[in-house]
Protein backbone atom coordinates (compact mmCIF):
# COMPACT_ATOMS: atom_id res chain seq x y z
CA UNK A 1 0.00 0.00 0.00
CA UNK A 2 1.37 3.40 -1.00
CA UNK A 3 0.76 6.49 1.08
CA UNK A 4 -0.09 9.85 -0.35
CA UNK A 5 2.87 12.28 -0.27
CA UNK A 6 0.90 14.66 1.96
CA UNK A 7 0.27 11.86 4.44
CA UNK A 8 3.97 10.98 4.48
CA UNK A 9 4.98 14.58 5.09
CA UNK A 10 2.52 14.90 7.98
CA UNK A 11 3.73 11.61 9.50
CA UNK A 12 7.35 12.76 9.24
CA UNK A 13 6.58 16.09 10.92
CA UNK A 14 4.77 14.33 13.78
CA UNK A 15 7.61 11.83 14.20
CA UNK A 16 10.27 14.54 14.22
CA UNK A 17 8.34 16.60 16.75
CA UNK A 18 7.82 13.62 19.04
CA UNK A 19 11.44 12.54 18.75
CA UNK A 20 12.71 16.04 19.45
CA UNK A 21 10.56 16.28 22.57
CA UNK A 22 11.66 12.84 23.71
CA UNK A 23 15.31 13.67 23.03
CA UNK A 24 15.04 16.89 25.03
CA UNK A 25 13.48 15.00 27.93
CA UNK A 26 16.32 12.48 27.86
CA UNK A 27 18.94 15.23 27.80
CA UNK A 28 17.27 16.78 30.83
CA UNK A 29 17.44 13.38 32.49
CA UNK A 30 21.17 13.19 31.81
CA UNK A 31 21.87 16.72 32.99
CA UNK A 32 19.73 16.57 36.16
CA UNK A 33 21.76 15.93 39.34
CA UNK A 34 21.38 12.49 40.90
CA UNK A 35 20.98 13.87 44.41
CA UNK A 36 18.52 16.08 46.21
CA UNK A 37 19.61 15.31 49.79
CA UNK A 38 22.79 14.62 51.71
CA UNK A 39 23.65 11.04 50.76
CA UNK A 40 26.34 8.47 51.50
CA UNK A 41 28.00 6.25 48.92
CA UNK A 42 28.48 3.43 48.36
CA UNK A 43 24.96 2.46 49.40
CA UNK A 44 26.12 -0.97 50.63
CA UNK A 45 29.15 -2.42 52.39
CA UNK A 46 30.16 -5.70 53.99
CA UNK A 47 29.81 -6.49 57.68
CA UNK A 48 33.18 -6.91 59.37
CA UNK A 49 35.09 -5.00 56.69
CA UNK A 50 36.28 -1.44 56.25
CA UNK A 51 34.70 1.13 53.96
CA UNK A 52 35.54 4.50 52.45
CA UNK A 53 32.35 6.55 52.66
CA UNK A 54 31.65 9.69 50.64
CA UNK A 55 29.03 12.08 51.98
CA UNK A 56 27.64 14.10 49.08
CA UNK A 57 26.46 17.53 50.26
CA UNK A 58 24.52 19.81 47.87
CA UNK A 59 23.81 23.47 48.50
CA UNK A 60 20.07 23.67 47.91
CA UNK A 61 19.69 27.31 48.94
CA UNK A 62 19.36 29.92 46.20
CA UNK A 63 21.03 32.68 48.21
CA UNK A 64 23.28 31.14 50.90
CA UNK A 65 26.41 28.96 50.87
CA UNK A 66 27.18 25.82 52.87
CA UNK A 67 29.68 26.78 55.57
CA UNK A 68 29.68 23.71 57.83
CA UNK A 69 29.10 19.97 57.50
CA UNK A 70 28.82 17.79 60.61
CA UNK A 71 28.57 14.01 60.36
CA UNK A 72 27.71 12.09 63.53
CA UNK A 73 28.83 8.50 63.99
CA UNK A 74 26.16 5.93 64.97
CA UNK A 75 25.72 6.09 68.74
CA UNK A 76 24.36 2.55 69.08
CA UNK A 77 27.22 1.00 67.08
CA UNK A 78 30.51 2.86 67.69
CA UNK A 79 33.20 2.45 65.06
CA UNK A 80 36.67 1.51 66.27
CA UNK A 81 38.45 3.34 63.44
CA UNK A 82 37.45 6.59 61.70
CA UNK A 83 39.93 8.40 59.45
CA UNK A 84 39.32 11.66 57.59
CA UNK A 85 40.50 12.21 54.04
CA UNK A 86 42.03 15.69 53.58
CA UNK A 87 39.67 18.03 51.75
CA UNK A 88 41.26 20.97 49.88
CA UNK A 89 39.93 24.31 51.12
CA UNK A 90 38.31 22.78 54.19
CA UNK A 91 39.62 21.66 57.59
CA UNK A 92 38.19 18.89 59.75
CA UNK A 93 37.62 18.76 63.50
CA UNK A 94 37.29 15.32 65.09
CA UNK A 95 35.48 14.79 68.38
CA UNK A 96 35.92 11.59 70.40
CA UNK A 97 34.37 10.14 73.55
CA UNK A 98 35.11 7.36 76.02
CA UNK A 99 33.21 4.15 75.40
CA UNK A 100 31.15 2.58 78.15
CA UNK A 101 32.05 -0.81 76.72
CA UNK A 102 35.44 -1.17 74.96
CA UNK A 103 35.46 -2.49 71.40
CA UNK A 104 37.49 -5.64 70.80
CA UNK A 105 39.62 -5.51 67.63
CA UNK A 106 42.54 -7.43 66.14
CA UNK A 107 44.82 -4.71 67.51
CA UNK A 108 43.39 -4.88 71.01
CA UNK A 109 40.59 -3.16 72.90
CA UNK A 110 39.47 0.31 71.84
CA UNK A 111 38.25 2.49 74.70
CA UNK A 112 37.66 5.73 72.79
CA UNK A 113 35.83 6.31 69.53
CA UNK A 114 35.06 9.16 67.15
CA UNK A 115 31.57 10.57 67.68
CA UNK A 116 31.52 13.50 65.23
CA UNK A 117 33.46 14.98 62.33
CA UNK A 118 32.98 18.66 61.42
CA UNK A 119 34.21 20.21 58.17
CA UNK A 120 34.56 24.00 57.87
CA UNK A 121 35.85 25.99 54.87
CA UNK A 122 39.18 27.78 55.26
CA UNK A 123 37.66 30.97 53.82
CA UNK A 124 34.27 32.20 52.56
CA UNK A 125 35.57 31.66 49.04
CA UNK A 126 35.84 27.90 49.73
CA UNK A 127 32.24 27.54 50.94
CA UNK A 128 29.80 25.58 48.76
CA UNK A 129 27.90 28.19 46.80
CA UNK A 130 24.29 27.85 45.56
CA UNK A 131 24.06 25.14 42.94
CA UNK A 132 27.34 23.50 44.01
CA UNK A 133 28.01 20.21 45.79
CA UNK A 134 31.00 18.35 47.17
CA UNK A 135 32.00 15.01 48.70
CA UNK A 136 33.44 14.61 52.20
CA UNK A 137 35.20 11.28 52.76
CA UNK A 138 35.73 9.05 55.78
CA UNK A 139 37.36 5.65 56.09
CA UNK A 140 35.62 3.62 58.79
CA UNK A 141 35.67 0.10 60.20
CA UNK A 142 35.37 -2.58 61.17
CA UNK A 143 31.68 -2.44 60.26
CA UNK A 144 29.38 -4.10 62.80
CA UNK A 145 27.15 -7.12 62.14
CA UNK A 146 23.95 -5.12 61.75
CA UNK A 147 21.66 -4.48 58.80
CA UNK A 148 22.41 -0.76 58.47
CA UNK A 149 24.15 2.29 59.93
CA UNK A 150 22.65 5.78 60.05
CA UNK A 151 24.91 8.85 59.96
CA UNK A 152 22.95 11.89 61.12
CA UNK A 153 24.24 15.04 59.43
CA UNK A 154 23.85 18.78 60.06
CA UNK A 155 24.35 21.27 57.22
CA UNK A 156 24.85 24.94 58.14
CA UNK A 157 24.38 27.81 55.69
CA UNK A 158 25.98 31.24 55.63
CA UNK A 159 22.67 32.87 56.61
CA UNK A 160 22.55 30.83 59.82
CA UNK A 161 20.07 28.21 58.59
CA UNK A 162 20.76 24.68 59.82
CA UNK A 163 19.30 21.74 57.90
CA UNK A 164 19.09 18.62 60.06
CA UNK A 165 19.44 15.48 57.97
CA UNK A 166 18.41 13.19 60.82
CA UNK A 167 15.08 11.58 59.84
CA UNK A 168 14.96 7.79 59.99
CA UNK A 169 14.64 5.99 56.64
CA UNK A 170 11.09 5.39 55.51
CA UNK A 171 9.60 1.92 55.84
CA UNK A 172 8.66 0.02 52.70
CA UNK A 173 5.69 1.63 50.99
CA UNK A 174 5.92 4.81 53.04
CA UNK A 175 6.78 8.27 51.66
CA UNK A 176 10.36 9.47 52.08
CA UNK A 177 10.89 11.88 54.99
CA UNK A 178 11.76 15.48 54.24
CA UNK A 179 15.30 15.28 55.63
CA UNK A 180 16.45 11.62 55.58
CA UNK A 181 19.71 10.79 57.31
CA UNK A 182 22.43 9.18 55.15
CA UNK A 183 22.08 5.42 55.67
CA UNK A 184 24.56 2.66 54.81
CA UNK A 185 23.15 -0.84 54.22
CA UNK A 186 25.34 -3.67 55.51
CA UNK A 187 25.31 -7.21 54.12
CA UNK A 188 26.90 -10.35 55.59
CA UNK A 189 30.26 -11.40 54.23
CA UNK A 190 28.63 -14.49 52.69
CA UNK A 191 26.52 -12.15 50.53
CA UNK A 192 29.48 -10.21 49.10
CA UNK A 193 28.35 -11.06 45.57
CA UNK A 194 25.21 -9.03 46.19
CA UNK A 195 27.25 -5.91 46.94
CA UNK A 196 27.82 -3.60 43.95
CA UNK A 197 31.23 -3.36 42.31
CA UNK A 198 31.74 0.05 43.93
CA UNK A 199 31.35 -1.28 47.48
CA UNK A 200 34.46 -2.01 49.59
CA UNK A 201 34.06 -5.80 49.87
CA UNK A 202 37.77 -6.18 50.67
CA UNK A 203 38.53 -2.80 52.18
CA UNK A 204 38.71 -0.94 48.84
CA UNK A 205 36.95 2.35 48.42
CA UNK A 206 33.73 2.78 46.41
CA UNK A 207 32.97 5.84 44.32
CA UNK A 208 29.20 5.35 44.33
CA UNK A 209 29.11 6.54 40.70
CA UNK A 210 27.96 3.25 39.13
CA UNK A 211 24.28 4.09 39.29
CA UNK A 212 24.87 7.54 37.79
CA UNK A 213 26.89 6.06 34.91
CA UNK A 214 24.20 3.46 34.21
CA UNK A 215 21.51 6.13 34.15
CA UNK A 216 23.56 8.29 31.77
CA UNK A 217 24.23 5.33 29.45
CA UNK A 218 20.54 4.42 29.38
CA UNK A 219 19.52 7.99 28.60
CA UNK A 220 22.08 8.28 25.79
CA UNK A 221 20.87 4.98 24.33
CA UNK A 222 17.30 6.27 24.27
CA UNK A 223 18.42 9.46 22.54
CA UNK A 224 20.26 7.39 19.93
CA UNK A 225 17.17 5.28 19.22
CA UNK A 226 15.00 8.38 18.90
CA UNK A 227 17.42 10.12 16.56
CA UNK A 228 17.71 6.94 14.48
CA UNK A 229 13.94 6.88 14.10
CA UNK A 230 13.99 10.48 12.95
CA UNK A 231 16.63 9.71 10.33
CA UNK A 232 14.55 6.77 9.06
CA UNK A 233 11.46 8.94 8.72
CA UNK A 234 13.38 11.59 6.78
CA UNK A 235 14.90 8.91 4.53
CA UNK A 236 11.49 7.43 3.69
CA UNK A 237 10.12 10.86 2.88
CA UNK A 238 13.09 11.65 0.62
CA UNK A 239 12.72 8.36 -1.30
CA UNK A 240 9.04 9.02 -1.81
CA UNK A 241 9.82 12.43 -3.26
CA UNK A 242 12.40 10.95 -5.68
CA UNK A 243 9.98 8.29 -6.96
CA UNK A 244 7.17 10.81 -7.57
CA UNK A 245 6.70 11.19 -11.43
NUSEVO-451222 format. One line per 5 residues: number of its first residue (from 1); their letters; for each residue x, y, z of C-alpha. Coordinates in nm, 4 decimals, padded with zeros to 6 digits, m for minus. Layout:
# residues N
NUM = A = X Y Z | ...
This chain:
# residues 245
1 = XXXXX = 00.0000 00.0000 00.0000 | 00.1373 00.3398 m00.0995 | 00.0763 00.6486 00.1084 | m00.0092 00.9847 m00.0350 | 00.2874 01.2281 m00.0266
6 = XXXXX = 00.0897 01.4665 00.1960 | 00.0270 01.1860 00.4444 | 00.3971 01.0983 00.4475 | 00.4980 01.4582 00.5094 | 00.2521 01.4899 00.7976
11 = XXXXX = 00.3733 01.1612 00.9499 | 00.7346 01.2755 00.9242 | 00.6584 01.6086 01.0916 | 00.4771 01.4333 01.3784 | 00.7611 01.1828 01.4202
16 = XXXXX = 01.0268 01.4536 01.4221 | 00.8342 01.6603 01.6748 | 00.7817 01.3622 01.9036 | 01.1436 01.2544 01.8746 | 01.2709 01.6042 01.9452
21 = XXXXX = 01.0560 01.6282 02.2569 | 01.1662 01.2839 02.3714 | 01.5309 01.3670 02.3033 | 01.5037 01.6891 02.5029 | 01.3478 01.5001 02.7928
26 = XXXXX = 01.6318 01.2483 02.7862 | 01.8937 01.5231 02.7799 | 01.7271 01.6778 03.0830 | 01.7443 01.3378 03.2488 | 02.1171 01.3192 03.1814
31 = XXXXX = 02.1867 01.6721 03.2990 | 01.9733 01.6574 03.6162 | 02.1763 01.5926 03.9344 | 02.1376 01.2492 04.0904 | 02.0976 01.3867 04.4414
36 = XXXXX = 01.8522 01.6082 04.6213 | 01.9606 01.5310 04.9787 | 02.2787 01.4620 05.1714 | 02.3648 01.1044 05.0763 | 02.6341 00.8469 05.1501
41 = XXXXX = 02.7999 00.6246 04.8919 | 02.8484 00.3429 04.8357 | 02.4962 00.2458 04.9403 | 02.6125 m00.0967 05.0633 | 02.9145 m00.2421 05.2391
46 = XXXXX = 03.0156 m00.5699 05.3993 | 02.9814 m00.6489 05.7677 | 03.3177 m00.6905 05.9367 | 03.5087 m00.4999 05.6695 | 03.6280 m00.1437 05.6248
51 = XXXXX = 03.4705 00.1133 05.3956 | 03.5543 00.4501 05.2446 | 03.2354 00.6551 05.2664 | 03.1655 00.9691 05.0638 | 02.9031 01.2081 05.1982
56 = XXXXX = 02.7641 01.4103 04.9084 | 02.6464 01.7527 05.0258 | 02.4516 01.9806 04.7872 | 02.3807 02.3469 04.8503 | 02.0069 02.3674 04.7907
61 = XXXXX = 01.9693 02.7308 04.8943 | 01.9362 02.9923 04.6204 | 02.1029 03.2676 04.8213 | 02.3285 03.1140 05.0896 | 02.6411 02.8957 05.0868
66 = XXXXX = 02.7178 02.5821 05.2874 | 02.9679 02.6779 05.5571 | 02.9684 02.3707 05.7833 | 02.9096 01.9975 05.7501 | 02.8819 01.7791 06.0614
71 = XXXXX = 02.8574 01.4006 06.0356 | 02.7709 01.2089 06.3532 | 02.8833 00.8500 06.3990 | 02.6160 00.5933 06.4974 | 02.5725 00.6087 06.8742
76 = XXXXX = 02.4357 00.2555 06.9077 | 02.7218 00.0996 06.7084 | 03.0510 00.2862 06.7690 | 03.3203 00.2450 06.5057 | 03.6673 00.1514 06.6267
81 = XXXXX = 03.8452 00.3342 06.3444 | 03.7450 00.6592 06.1703 | 03.9926 00.8402 05.9447 | 03.9320 01.1663 05.7586 | 04.0503 01.2208 05.4036
86 = XXXXX = 04.2028 01.5691 05.3577 | 03.9675 01.8031 05.1750 | 04.1265 02.0968 04.9881 | 03.9934 02.4309 05.1116 | 03.8309 02.2777 05.4188
91 = XXXXX = 03.9618 02.1657 05.7586 | 03.8195 01.8892 05.9749 | 03.7624 01.8763 06.3501 | 03.7287 01.5316 06.5085 | 03.5478 01.4792 06.8380
96 = XXXXX = 03.5918 01.1587 07.0400 | 03.4372 01.0140 07.3552 | 03.5107 00.7364 07.6016 | 03.3209 00.4153 07.5399 | 03.1146 00.2583 07.8153
101 = XXXXX = 03.2053 m00.0813 07.6725 | 03.5443 m00.1171 07.4959 | 03.5460 m00.2494 07.1401 | 03.7487 m00.5638 07.0797 | 03.9620 m00.5509 06.7631
106 = XXXXX = 04.2541 m00.7430 06.6143 | 04.4824 m00.4706 06.7513 | 04.3393 m00.4885 07.1012 | 04.0588 m00.3160 07.2896 | 03.9469 00.0313 07.1835
111 = XXXXX = 03.8255 00.2488 07.4704 | 03.7663 00.5725 07.2791 | 03.5830 00.6308 06.9527 | 03.5057 00.9163 06.7147 | 03.1574 01.0572 06.7678
116 = XXXXX = 03.1520 01.3497 06.5231 | 03.3464 01.4980 06.2335 | 03.2984 01.8660 06.1418 | 03.4206 02.0209 05.8166 | 03.4557 02.3998 05.7873
121 = XXXXX = 03.5846 02.5990 05.4866 | 03.9176 02.7777 05.5261 | 03.7660 03.0972 05.3823 | 03.4267 03.2203 05.2560 | 03.5572 03.1660 04.9036
126 = XXXXX = 03.5841 02.7901 04.9734 | 03.2239 02.7538 05.0942 | 02.9800 02.5579 04.8756 | 02.7896 02.8195 04.6802 | 02.4293 02.7855 04.5562
131 = XXXXX = 02.4064 02.5142 04.2939 | 02.7335 02.3496 04.4008 | 02.8011 02.0212 04.5790 | 03.1004 01.8350 04.7171 | 03.2002 01.5007 04.8699
136 = XXXXX = 03.3441 01.4614 05.2196 | 03.5199 01.1279 05.2762 | 03.5731 00.9049 05.5781 | 03.7358 00.5648 05.6087 | 03.5615 00.3624 05.8786
141 = XXXXX = 03.5671 00.0104 06.0196 | 03.5368 m00.2579 06.1171 | 03.1683 m00.2435 06.0256 | 02.9376 m00.4104 06.2803 | 02.7153 m00.7120 06.2143
146 = XXXXX = 02.3949 m00.5123 06.1749 | 02.1657 m00.4481 05.8804 | 02.2414 m00.0759 05.8468 | 02.4147 00.2286 05.9932 | 02.2654 00.5784 06.0048
151 = XXXXX = 02.4906 00.8854 05.9960 | 02.2950 01.1892 06.1118 | 02.4239 01.5041 05.9431 | 02.3854 01.8778 06.0056 | 02.4350 02.1267 05.7222
156 = XXXXX = 02.4854 02.4936 05.8135 | 02.4378 02.7810 05.5687 | 02.5983 03.1239 05.5625 | 02.2673 03.2872 05.6608 | 02.2553 03.0829 05.9818
161 = XXXXX = 02.0069 02.8213 05.8588 | 02.0756 02.4678 05.9821 | 01.9303 02.1743 05.7902 | 01.9090 01.8621 06.0055 | 01.9439 01.5483 05.7967
166 = XXXXX = 01.8407 01.3188 06.0816 | 01.5083 01.1581 05.9839 | 01.4958 00.7787 05.9990 | 01.4644 00.5995 05.6640 | 01.1089 00.5389 05.5506
171 = XXXXX = 00.9598 00.1921 05.5840 | 00.8656 00.0024 05.2696 | 00.5690 00.1629 05.0988 | 00.5923 00.4815 05.3044 | 00.6779 00.8274 05.1664
176 = XXXXX = 01.0357 00.9474 05.2077 | 01.0888 01.1877 05.4990 | 01.1761 01.5478 05.4240 | 01.5296 01.5280 05.5625 | 01.6448 01.1624 05.5582
181 = XXXXX = 01.9711 01.0790 05.7306 | 02.2428 00.9182 05.5151 | 02.2084 00.5422 05.5672 | 02.4557 00.2660 05.4813 | 02.3148 m00.0838 05.4224
186 = XXXXX = 02.5336 m00.3673 05.5509 | 02.5313 m00.7214 05.4125 | 02.6896 m01.0355 05.5585 | 03.0260 m01.1396 05.4231 | 02.8629 m01.4494 05.2686
191 = XXXXX = 02.6521 m01.2150 05.0526 | 02.9479 m01.0211 04.9097 | 02.8350 m01.1064 04.5573 | 02.5214 m00.9031 04.6192 | 02.7249 m00.5910 04.6936
196 = XXXXX = 02.7818 m00.3605 04.3954 | 03.1229 m00.3358 04.2313 | 03.1741 00.0054 04.3934 | 03.1348 m00.1278 04.7482 | 03.4456 m00.2012 04.9594
201 = XXXXX = 03.4055 m00.5797 04.9875 | 03.7770 m00.6184 05.0670 | 03.8529 m00.2802 05.2178 | 03.8714 m00.0941 04.8843 | 03.6945 00.2348 04.8416
206 = XXXXX = 03.3729 00.2776 04.6409 | 03.2974 00.5836 04.4321 | 02.9200 00.5345 04.4330 | 02.9107 00.6539 04.0702 | 02.7963 00.3248 03.9134
211 = XXXXX = 02.4277 00.4094 03.9289 | 02.4867 00.7536 03.7787 | 02.6892 00.6058 03.4913 | 02.4205 00.3458 03.4211 | 02.1510 00.6134 03.4149
216 = XXXXX = 02.3560 00.8287 03.1767 | 02.4232 00.5335 02.9448 | 02.0539 00.4423 02.9376 | 01.9524 00.7991 02.8601 | 02.2078 00.8279 02.5791
221 = XXXXX = 02.0871 00.4978 02.4335 | 01.7301 00.6266 02.4272 | 01.8421 00.9462 02.2543 | 02.0257 00.7386 01.9934 | 01.7168 00.5280 01.9216
226 = XXXXX = 01.4996 00.8380 01.8903 | 01.7416 01.0120 01.6557 | 01.7715 00.6941 01.4476 | 01.3941 00.6878 01.4095 | 01.3987 01.0482 01.2952
231 = XXXXX = 01.6626 00.9709 01.0327 | 01.4550 00.6766 00.9057 | 01.1456 00.8938 00.8721 | 01.3379 01.1588 00.6776 | 01.4902 00.8907 00.4533
236 = XXXXX = 01.1490 00.7428 00.3690 | 01.0125 01.0862 00.2879 | 01.3092 01.1648 00.0615 | 01.2723 00.8355 m00.1303 | 00.9043 00.9020 m00.1810
241 = XXXXX = 00.9821 01.2425 m00.3263 | 01.2400 01.0946 m00.5685 | 00.9976 00.8293 m00.6956 | 00.7173 01.0807 m00.7573 | 00.6699 01.1189 m01.1434
